[in-house]
Amino acid sequence: MDEILACEDTRAKSLLLQCCCAPCSSHCLTVLEDKISITAYYYNPNITDRTEHDKRAEELKRLVGILNSEFPGADIEYAEGPFEPEKFFEVARGLEQEPERGARCAKCFELRLRETARKAKAEGYDYFATTLTLSPLKDARLINEIGERIAREEGVSWLCSDFKKKEGFKHSVELSDKYGLYRQDYCGCPFSKRGN
Ligand code: SF4
């Protein structure tokens, strides 16, 4: 990610950033806000509980408002995809017992990134990316492999990242405390809630 942003002036470019939740997005948005024009895109059909889904969406929207006030010129936009848990259950079928970081998660990443890439392509964004690489529980190498493959298939550029580097996760915890963000204690799908 640093390499792409460093080798060209991206301030006039646009990024559709798939955001899983406000806490993870806090670090990602603050490191990117002065480098590229960002739309924070909440698309998470893996969060199949409607109350939880909407709570995380509202918290992300609140965070975007805070950052736009705190960083003059940030101008981060917010967009929300549909609530469609049936799409998650379809890709997770037969993988319900997989542990976190297993085969179900790869399908879950693909579902969210495919939709983000298609929206980015349809709406003329220069790049798409995700906040998912922030979590120490998620494999950034796998996420980037999936993102790059989808980029080739959908014809839109992937912004490679590993947001957990340079103490990104620690920074997200600090920002979550600072802004009083809701921090959920499970990844999102009902199988992760069960403690798999
Ligand atoms: S544990 Fe998280 S990444 Fe894995 S399938 Fe469930 S919601 Fe998706």
Boltz pocket constraint, residues with backbone or C-beta under 6 A from the ligand:
constraints:
  - pocket:
      binder: B
      contacts: [[A, 46], [A, 47], [A, 99], [A, 100], [A, 101], [A, 104], [A, 105], [A, 106], [A, 108], [A, 109], [A, 187], [A, 188], [A, 189], [A, 190], [A, 191], [A, 192]]
      max_distance: 6.0
